[in-house]
């Protein structure tokens, strides 16, 4: 079972799960698919990127990282990550 860090919110899991399935997508697309406002999704993506769970591409798209995949698989707890 996944262990969320104190800084995480429930939307973070939905964002990571969507990215794991969809690949590289912008926050607006993620928001439409998880029923969340794109601005909020963008804010959460930036936070997830600070902790290394997602990667922000030059074009504003986001993708889940290997660490993010490991978190989704339950192999590591998110509280093990430090913000950059």
LINPEMO-V208921 format. One record per pair of residues at least 24 apart in sequence whose ideal C-beta (glycine too) atoms are under 10 Angstrom apart, sorted by the first residue. I is the first residue (numbers start at 1). J is the second residue. Records with the same first field share a line. If there is no record, write none. Layout:
I: J, J
This chain:
1: 74
2: 71, 72, 73, 74, 75, 76, 77, 78
3: 71, 74, 76, 77, 78, 79, 80
4: 71, 77, 78, 79
5: 51, 53, 71, 77, 78, 79, 80, 81
6: 78, 79
7: 47, 48, 50, 51, 78, 79, 81, 83
8: 44, 47, 48, 51, 53, 71, 78, 79
9: 40, 44, 47
11: 35, 36, 37, 40, 41, 43, 44, 48
12: 44, 45, 47, 48, 51, 53, 54, 68, 71, 78
13: 71, 72, 78
14: 41, 44
15: 40, 41, 44, 45, 47, 48, 53, 54, 62, 64, 68
16: 44, 45, 48, 53, 54, 62, 64, 65, 68, 69, 71, 72, 78
17: 64, 68, 72
18: 62, 64
19: 45, 48, 53, 54, 55, 61, 62, 63, 64, 65, 68, 69, 72
20: 63, 64, 68, 69, 72, 73
21: 64
22: 62, 63, 64
23: 61, 62, 63, 64
24: 55, 57, 59, 61, 62, 63, 64
25: 57, 60, 61, 62, 63
26: 57, 59, 60, 61, 62
27: 56, 60, 61, 62
28: 60
29: 61, 62
30: 61, 62
47: 83
48: 78, 81
49: 83, 84
50: 81, 82, 83, 84
51: 78, 79, 80, 81, 82, 83, 84
52: 78, 80, 81, 82, 83, 84
53: 78, 81
